[in-house]
């Protein structure tokens, strides 16, 4: 994938060698993600359920998720370093996750996002739909779902307008 005018963005599975960089990104996004435990990240990496985005700077983003036994994939955490936001990195991570989930026969991607974050615009731009709102730990959470049918995926790749305003910041 071409990133900007001269850079290449690579989306790949995380390896144990990536753990420190992923944890540093997670810690820098503690307000958005909460406290992400290192052992939990290591387990997810071991299961092959963490994607990373990297360019010439190194790791610039990650997505941690879980493919459930049913037809659902749950996205737990996604973060992109501030200087690389709104350049398609978060979209590339979600697209790679959706492609993997579809290949495994999953029908939906599910996530919860604090209601006060601008990321809700990002999710809406990708075609996620709000299922509802529920209480969280100190703040309200919006529950989102994305259908992985072929028609929805084609729409998701090109969607730009969000009901929340400008495209989100991931």
C-alpha positions as a Markdown table, in Angstrom:
| # | Residue | x | y | z |
|---|---|---|---|---|
| 1 | Unk | 0.0 | 0.0 | 0.0 |
| 2 | Unk | 1.3 | 3.4 | -0.9 |
| 3 | Unk | 1.4 | 5.8 | 2.1 |
| 4 | Unk | 1.6 | 9.4 | 1.4 |
| 5 | Unk | 3.7 | 10.3 | -1.7 |
| 6 | Unk | 6.8 | 8.3 | -1.0 |
| 7 | Unk | 6.3 | 5.8 | 1.9 |
| 8 | Unk | 5.1 | 2.3 | 2.0 |
| 9 | Unk | 2.7 | 1.1 | 4.7 |
| 10 | Unk | 2.8 | -2.5 | 5.6 |
| 11 | Unk | 0.1 | -4.3 | 7.6 |
| 12 | Unk | 1.2 | -7.6 | 9.1 |
| 13 | Unk | 0.6 | -10.0 | 12.0 |
| 14 | Unk | 2.4 | -8.9 | 15.1 |
| 15 | Unk | 5.3 | -11.0 | 16.4 |
| 16 | Unk | 6.6 | -11.3 | 20.0 |
| 17 | Unk | 9.4 | -8.8 | 19.0 |
| 18 | Unk | 6.7 | -6.2 | 18.4 |
| 19 | Unk | 5.3 | -6.3 | 22.0 |
| 20 | Unk | 7.3 | -3.4 | 23.4 |
| 21 | Unk | 6.4 | -1.1 | 20.6 |
| 22 | Unk | 2.7 | -2.1 | 20.7 |
| 23 | Unk | 2.6 | -1.6 | 24.5 |
| 24 | Unk | 4.2 | 1.8 | 24.1 |
| 25 | Unk | 1.5 | 2.9 | 21.6 |
| 26 | Unk | -1.2 | 1.5 | 23.8 |
| 27 | Unk | 0.2 | 3.3 | 26.9 |
| 28 | Unk | 0.3 | 6.6 | 24.9 |
| 29 | Unk | -3.4 | 6.1 | 24.2 |
| 30 | Unk | -4.5 | 5.2 | 27.7 |
| 31 | Unk | -7.3 | 7.8 | 27.7 |
| 32 | Unk | -8.8 | 6.1 | 24.6 |
| 33 | Unk | -8.0 | 2.5 | 25.3 |
| 34 | Unk | -7.9 | 2.2 | 29.0 |
| 35 | Unk | -5.0 | 0.3 | 30.6 |
| 36 | Unk | -3.9 | -2.4 | 28.2 |
| 37 | Unk | -2.2 | -5.3 | 30.0 |
| 38 | Unk | 1.1 | -6.5 | 28.6 |
| 39 | Unk | 0.3 | -10.2 | 29.3 |
| 40 | Unk | -3.0 | -9.9 | 27.5 |
| 41 | Unk | -1.2 | -8.3 | 24.5 |
| 42 | Unk | 1.3 | -11.1 | 24.5 |
| 43 | Unk | -1.5 | -13.7 | 24.6 |
| 44 | Unk | -3.2 | -12.0 | 21.6 |
| 45 | Unk | 0.1 | -11.9 | 19.7 |
| 46 | Unk | 0.6 | -15.6 | 20.4 |
| 47 | Unk | -2.9 | -16.4 | 19.1 |
| 48 | Unk | -2.2 | -14.4 | 15.9 |
| 49 | Unk | -4.8 | -11.8 | 16.8 |
| 50 | Unk | -2.8 | -8.6 | 16.6 |
| 51 | Unk | -2.1 | -6.7 | 13.4 |
| 52 | Unk | 0.5 | -3.9 | 13.2 |
| 53 | Unk | 1.0 | -1.1 | 10.7 |
| 54 | Unk | 4.6 | -0.1 | 10.0 |
| 55 | Unk | 6.4 | 2.3 | 7.7 |
| 56 | Unk | 10.0 | 3.6 | 7.7 |
| 57 | Unk | 9.4 | 5.0 | 11.2 |
| 58 | Unk | 8.7 | 1.6 | 12.6 |
| 59 | Unk | 5.4 | 0.5 | 14.1 |
| 60 | Unk | 2.9 | 3.3 | 13.8 |
| 61 | Unk | -0.3 | 1.5 | 14.8 |
| 62 | Unk | -1.9 | -1.8 | 15.9 |
| 63 | Unk | -5.3 | -3.5 | 16.2 |
| 64 | Unk | -6.0 | -6.2 | 18.8 |
| 65 | Unk | -9.0 | -8.5 | 18.2 |
| 66 | Unk | -10.5 | -11.9 | 18.8 |
| 67 | Unk | -12.1 | -14.3 | 16.3 |
| 68 | Unk | -14.9 | -15.9 | 18.4 |
| 69 | Unk | -16.1 | -19.4 | 17.8 |
| 70 | Unk | -19.4 | -18.1 | 16.4 |
| 71 | Unk | -19.6 | -15.8 | 13.3 |
| 72 | Unk | -18.2 | -12.7 | 15.1 |
| 73 | Unk | -14.9 | -11.0 | 15.4 |
| 74 | Unk | -14.5 | -8.5 | 18.3 |
| 75 | Unk | -12.1 | -5.6 | 17.9 |
| 76 | Unk | -10.7 | -4.8 | 21.3 |
| 77 | Unk | -8.1 | -2.1 | 20.6 |
| 78 | Unk | -6.9 | 0.0 | 17.7 |
| 79 | Unk | -4.5 | 2.9 | 17.8 |
| 80 | Unk | -2.4 | 4.9 | 15.4 |
| 81 | Unk | 0.4 | 7.3 | 16.5 |
| 82 | Unk | -0.8 | 10.9 | 16.3 |
| 83 | Unk | 1.5 | 12.0 | 13.5 |
| 84 | Unk | 0.2 | 9.3 | 11.2 |
| 85 | Unk | -3.6 | 9.8 | 11.8 |
| 86 | Unk | -6.0 | 10.6 | 9.0 |
| 87 | Unk | -3.6 | 9.1 | 6.5 |
| 88 | Unk | -5.5 | 5.8 | 6.0 |
| 89 | Unk | -3.5 | 3.7 | 8.6 |
| 90 | Unk | -6.5 | 2.9 | 10.8 |
| 91 | Unk | -8.6 | 2.2 | 7.7 |
| 92 | Unk | -5.9 | -0.2 | 6.5 |
| 93 | Unk | -5.8 | -2.0 | 9.8 |
| 94 | Unk | -9.6 | -2.4 | 9.9 |
| 95 | Unk | -9.6 | -3.5 | 6.2 |
| 96 | Unk | -7.0 | -6.2 | 6.9 |
| 97 | Unk | -8.9 | -7.3 | 10.0 |
| 98 | Unk | -12.1 | -7.6 | 8.0 |
| 99 | Unk | -10.4 | -9.5 | 5.2 |
| 100 | Unk | -9.0 | -12.0 | 7.7 |
| 101 | Unk | -12.4 | -12.3 | 9.5 |
| 102 | Unk | -14.2 | -12.9 | 6.2 |
| 103 | Unk | -11.7 | -15.5 | 5.1 |
| 104 | Unk | -12.5 | -17.3 | 8.4 |
| 105 | Unk | -16.2 | -17.2 | 7.7 |
| 106 | Unk | -17.0 | -14.5 | 10.2 |
| 107 | Unk | -20.1 | -12.4 | 9.4 |
| 108 | Unk | -19.6 | -9.4 | 11.7 |
| 109 | Unk | -17.0 | -7.3 | 13.5 |
| 110 | Unk | -18.1 | -6.0 | 16.9 |
| 111 | Unk | -16.6 | -3.3 | 19.1 |
| 112 | Unk | -17.3 | -0.9 | 21.9 |
| 113 | Unk | -16.0 | 2.6 | 22.0 |
| 114 | Unk | -16.3 | 5.3 | 24.6 |
| 115 | Unk | -19.0 | 7.8 | 23.5 |
| 116 | Unk | -16.8 | 10.8 | 24.2 |
| 117 | Unk | -14.1 | 9.8 | 21.6 |
| 118 | Unk | -13.8 | 11.2 | 18.1 |
| 119 | Unk | -13.1 | 7.7 | 16.9 |
| 120 | Unk | -16.9 | 7.2 | 16.6 |
| 121 | Unk | -16.7 | 9.3 | 13.4 |
| 122 | Unk | -13.9 | 6.9 | 12.2 |
| 123 | Unk | -16.1 | 3.8 | 12.8 |
| 124 | Unk | -19.1 | 5.4 | 11.1 |
| 125 | Unk | -17.0 | 6.3 | 8.0 |
| 126 | Unk | -16.0 | 2.6 | 7.7 |
| 127 | Unk | -19.6 | 1.5 | 7.7 |
| 128 | Unk | -20.0 | 0.4 | 11.3 |
| 129 | Unk | -23.5 | 0.8 | 12.6 |
| 130 | Unk | -24.5 | 1.7 | 16.2 |
| 131 | Unk | -26.3 | -1.1 | 18.0 |
| 132 | Unk | -26.8 | 0.9 | 21.2 |
| 133 | Unk | -25.2 | 2.5 | 24.2 |
| 134 | Unk | -24.3 | 0.9 | 27.5 |
| 135 | Unk | -22.6 | 2.0 | 30.7 |
| 136 | Unk | -18.9 | 1.6 | 30.9 |
| 137 | Unk | -16.3 | 2.1 | 33.6 |
| 138 | Unk | -16.8 | 5.8 | 34.3 |
| 139 | Unk | -18.1 | 6.7 | 30.8 |
| 140 | Unk | -20.7 | 5.5 | 28.4 |
| 141 | Unk | -19.8 | 3.1 | 25.6 |
| 142 | Unk | -21.2 | 3.0 | 22.1 |
| 143 | Unk | -21.7 | -0.5 | 20.7 |
| 144 | Unk | -20.8 | -0.9 | 17.0 |
| 145 | Unk | -21.2 | -3.7 | 14.5 |
| 146 | Unk | -20.0 | -4.1 | 10.9 |
| 147 | Unk | -21.5 | -6.6 | 8.5 |
| 148 | Unk | -18.9 | -8.5 | 6.5 |
| 149 | Unk | -21.1 | -9.2 | 3.5 |
| 150 | Unk | -19.6 | -8.5 | 0.1 |
| 151 | Unk | -21.8 | -5.5 | -0.6 |
| 152 | Unk | -21.0 | -3.9 | 2.8 |
| 153 | Unk | -17.3 | -4.3 | 2.3 |
| 154 | Unk | -17.3 | -2.6 | -1.1 |
| 155 | Unk | -19.2 | 0.3 | 0.4 |
| 156 | Unk | -16.9 | 0.5 | 3.4 |
| 157 | Unk | -13.8 | 0.9 | 1.4 |
| 158 | Unk | -15.0 | 4.1 | -0.3 |
| 159 | Unk | -17.2 | 5.7 | 2.4 |
| 160 | Unk | -16.1 | 9.2 | 3.5 |
| 161 | Unk | -19.0 | 11.0 | 5.1 |
| 162 | Unk | -19.9 | 10.3 | 8.7 |
| 163 | Unk | -23.2 | 11.2 | 10.5 |
| 164 | Unk | -20.8 | 12.5 | 13.2 |
| 165 | Unk | -19.1 | 15.1 | 11.0 |
| 166 | Unk | -15.6 | 14.8 | 9.7 |
| 167 | Unk | -13.8 | 11.5 | 9.3 |
| 168 | Unk | -12.5 | 10.2 | 12.7 |
| 169 | Unk | -8.9 | 10.5 | 13.8 |
| 170 | Unk | -7.6 | 7.0 | 13.8 |
